[in-house]
Amino acid sequence: MSRLLTAARAAVRPGCEAEFEAVLAARGRAADAAGRRFWVFRSRDGGEYLVFTEWADGSADAPSPEEAELDARLRRLADFAPDADRIWQETKLR
């Protein structure tokens, strides 16, 4: 079974970084509870983040209601790249 991934770039609005990180922490806990992996990377310059979510193909693609609510909160705090919801599929190289 292959894995699926989303990779979202977010530019956090000025003054919202602490709240954004708090919501990311809650989002990570919700992802763990749903059996997903969750990673966050912050730009060394601050203000920009890369947010990754990974899950097994064949499990639910849609976020849980809790994940969806947290995602909506994150979108109020930051501007996400237009392709933030694109799903990437693992490719086995031979």
ABEGO torsion letter per residue (X at the ends): XBBBBBBBBBBBBBGAAAAAAAAAAAAAAAAAAAGBBBBBBBBAAEGBBBBBBBBBBGBBABBBAAAAAAAAAAAAABBBBAAAABBBBBBBBX
